[in-house]
Amino acid sequence: MMNAMLMAAFLSGAALHAQADRLEGVWQGYDGEWSHVSRQLVALAEAIPAEKFAWRPAPGVRSTSEVFMHIANANYGLLSITGPKMPDGLRSPNVEKTVTDKAEVIKWLKGSLEAVRNAHTGISSAELQRKVKVAGREANVDGIYLRIIIHANEHMGQLVAYARVNGIVPPWSESTRK
């Protein structure tokens, strides 16, 4: 009986440690949450085979590469409202449809995630309260950062669904299957 209890305690501890690794950054404020979703987005993009980047669930719905490019484009676009400039390579209105190569998509995705991280890390509390105009409305910079992280997580869910429909298990879920 004692051996069984010790074994259960050991296995529970190992499971919690594995879960803690997957949840690194969660509940650690904006920067921790941003690091978490960024790692997941990149891990998922890298896990999806290049030939699945053109996959779409139905005609007229964004393909896998289009969703990743939409995230990158939105990250830079929303960030540009707060001050940093939009990169020249994303100024095309069709960038989501024209950038489809897996390596290039991942490069833009990583760059956008890093740009948000760097901008948020260096911002003051006072600057977060600065007013900006977005879609004809007034908002504060903090609200723009909140929109960026919500948007990234929204499309993370979409991409997880895309992956699973194609038989791809998100890398952070892999250890729970064993």
KOLKOL-482939 format. One record per residue (C-alpha): residue in one letter; x, y, z. Coordinates in nm, 2 decimals, m for minus. Layout:
<atoms>
(A; (X; Y; Z))
...
</atoms>
This chain:
<atoms>
(M; (0.00; 0.00; 0.00))
(M; (0.28; 0.24; 0.09))
(N; (0.47; 0.16; m0.23))
(A; (0.15; 0.23; m0.43))
(M; (0.10; 0.57; m0.26))
(L; (0.47; 0.66; m0.32))
(M; (0.44; 0.56; m0.68))
(A; (0.12; 0.77; m0.72))
(A; (0.29; 1.07; m0.56))
(F; (0.59; 1.03; m0.79))
(L; (0.38; 1.00; m1.10))
(S; (0.16; 1.29; m1.00))
(G; (0.47; 1.51; m0.95))
(A; (0.61; 1.41; m1.29))
(A; (0.28; 1.49; m1.46))
(L; (0.26; 1.83; m1.29))
(H; (0.62; 1.90; m1.39))
(A; (0.54; 1.81; m1.75))
(Q; (0.23; 2.03; m1.74))
(A; (0.42; 2.32; m1.58))
(D; (0.67; 2.30; m1.87))
(R; (0.38; 2.33; m2.12))
(L; (0.23; 2.62; m1.92))
(E; (0.55; 2.82; m1.89))
(G; (0.45; 3.19; m1.89))
(V; (0.08; 3.13; m1.80))
(W; (m0.04; 3.35; m1.52))
(Q; (0.27; 3.56; m1.54))
(G; (0.11; 3.88; m1.67))
(Y; (0.11; 4.01; m2.02))
(D; (0.47; 3.93; m2.10))
(G; (0.44; 3.57; m1.97))
(E; (0.12; 3.51; m2.16))
(W; (0.27; 3.66; m2.47))
(S; (0.57; 3.43; m2.44))
(H; (0.34; 3.13; m2.40))
(V; (0.13; 3.20; m2.71))
(S; (0.43; 3.29; m2.91))
(R; (0.61; 2.96; m2.83))
(Q; (0.29; 2.77; m2.92))
(L; (0.24; 2.95; m3.25))
(V; (0.59; 2.89; m3.36))
(A; (0.59; 2.53; m3.24))
(L; (0.27; 2.47; m3.43))
(A; (0.39; 2.64; m3.75))
(E; (0.71; 2.43; m3.74))
(A; (0.51; 2.11; m3.68))
(I; (0.28; 2.15; m3.97))
(P; (0.43; 2.00; m4.29))
(A; (0.50; 2.25; m4.57))
(E; (0.24; 2.09; m4.80))
(K; (m0.03; 2.15; m4.54))
(F; (0.03; 2.53; m4.55))
(A; (m0.20; 2.55; m4.85))
(W; (m0.47; 2.35; m4.69))
(R; (m0.80; 2.53; m4.62))
(P; (m1.12; 2.39; m4.46))
(A; (m1.34; 2.52; m4.74))
(P; (m1.33; 2.75; m5.04))
(G; (m1.31; 3.11; m4.94))
(V; (m1.17; 3.03; m4.59))
(R; (m0.81; 3.12; m4.50))
(S; (m0.55; 2.86; m4.57))
(T; (m0.30; 2.76; m4.30))
(S; (m0.03; 2.99; m4.43))
(E; (m0.29; 3.27; m4.47))
(V; (m0.39; 3.24; m4.10))
(F; (m0.02; 3.25; m3.99))
(M; (0.04; 3.56; m4.22))
(H; (m0.28; 3.72; m4.09))
(I; (m0.15; 3.69; m3.74))
(A; (0.19; 3.84; m3.84))
(N; (0.02; 4.12; m4.04))
(A; (m0.22; 4.20; m3.75))
(N; (0.06; 4.20; m3.49))
(Y; (0.26; 4.45; m3.69))
(G; (m0.05; 4.65; m3.79))
(L; (m0.19; 4.68; m3.45))
(L; (0.16; 4.75; m3.31))
(S; (0.20; 5.03; m3.56))
(I; (m0.10; 5.21; m3.41))
(T; (0.11; 5.24; m3.09))
(G; (0.41; 5.38; m3.27))
(P; (0.65; 5.13; m3.43))
(K; (0.63; 5.13; m3.80))
(M; (0.49; 4.86; m4.02))
(P; (0.76; 4.67; m4.21))
(D; (0.78; 4.75; m4.58))
(G; (0.74; 4.38; m4.68))
(L; (0.39; 4.37; m4.52))
(R; (0.25; 4.68; m4.69))
(S; (0.09; 4.48; m4.97))
(P; (m0.29; 4.44; m4.93))
(N; (m0.25; 4.08; m5.06))
(V; (0.04; 3.97; m4.83))
(E; (m0.17; 3.69; m4.67))
(K; (m0.22; 3.53; m5.01))
(T; (0.12; 3.60; m5.16))
(V; (0.35; 3.48; m4.88))
(T; (0.29; 3.11; m4.87))
(D; (0.63; 2.94; m4.84))
(K; (0.66; 2.78; m4.49))
(A; (1.01; 2.92; m4.41))
(E; (0.90; 3.27; m4.51))
(V; (0.57; 3.25; m4.32))
(I; (0.76; 3.14; m4.01))
(K; (1.01; 3.42; m4.05))
(W; (0.74; 3.68; m4.07))
(L; (0.55; 3.52; m3.78))
(K; (0.86; 3.51; m3.55))
(G; (0.95; 3.87; m3.64))
(S; (0.60; 3.99; m3.56))
(L; (0.60; 3.80; m3.23))
(E; (0.94; 3.94; m3.13))
(A; (0.84; 4.29; m3.24))
(V; (0.54; 4.28; m3.00))
(R; (0.75; 4.14; m2.72))
(N; (1.02; 4.40; m2.76))
(A; (0.78; 4.69; m2.78))
(H; (0.58; 4.58; m2.48))
(T; (0.89; 4.50; m2.27))
(G; (1.02; 4.85; m2.32))
(I; (0.69; 5.04; m2.26))
(S; (0.62; 5.24; m1.94))
(S; (0.30; 5.23; m1.75))
(A; (0.22; 5.59; m1.85))
(E; (0.27; 5.51; m2.21))
(L; (0.03; 5.22; m2.18))
(Q; (m0.24; 5.48; m2.09))
(R; (m0.17; 5.70; m2.39))
(K; (m0.47; 5.75; m2.62))
(V; (m0.46; 5.64; m2.98))
(K; (m0.71; 5.62; m3.26))
(V; (m0.81; 5.28; m3.40))
(A; (m1.10; 5.21; m3.64))
(G; (m1.23; 5.56; m3.58))
(R; (m1.24; 5.52; m3.21))
(E; (m1.03; 5.62; m2.92))
(A; (m0.84; 5.35; m2.72))
(N; (m0.54; 5.34; m2.50))
(V; (m0.21; 5.16; m2.59))
(D; (m0.28; 4.90; m2.33))
(G; (m0.60; 4.81; m2.50))
(I; (m0.42; 4.76; m2.83))
(Y; (m0.18; 4.52; m2.66))
(L; (m0.47; 4.34; m2.51))
(R; (m0.63; 4.31; m2.86))
(I; (m0.30; 4.18; m3.00))
(I; (m0.28; 3.89; m2.75))
(I; (m0.65; 3.81; m2.78))
(H; (m0.62; 3.80; m3.15))
(A; (m0.32; 3.57; m3.14))
(N; (m0.50; 3.33; m2.91))
(E; (m0.81; 3.34; m3.12))
(H; (m0.62; 3.23; m3.43))
(M; (m0.42; 2.98; m3.22))
(G; (m0.75; 2.79; m3.16))
(Q; (m0.83; 2.81; m3.53))
(L; (m0.48; 2.67; m3.62))
(V; (m0.51; 2.39; m3.36))
(A; (m0.84; 2.29; m3.53))
(Y; (m0.67; 2.30; m3.87))
(A; (m0.38; 2.09; m3.75))
(R; (m0.60; 1.83; m3.58))
(V; (m0.82; 1.79; m3.89))
(N; (m0.50; 1.71; m4.08))
(G; (m0.39; 1.46; m3.82))
(I; (m0.12; 1.68; m3.66))
(V; (m0.11; 1.69; m3.28))
(P; (0.01; 2.02; m3.14))
(P; (0.36; 1.97; m3.00))
(W; (0.26; 2.07; m2.65))
(S; (m0.01; 1.81; m2.65))
(E; (0.22; 1.53; m2.76))
(S; (0.35; 1.44; m2.41))
(T; (m0.01; 1.39; m2.28))
(R; (m0.07; 1.12; m2.54))
(K; (0.21; 0.89; m2.42))
</atoms>
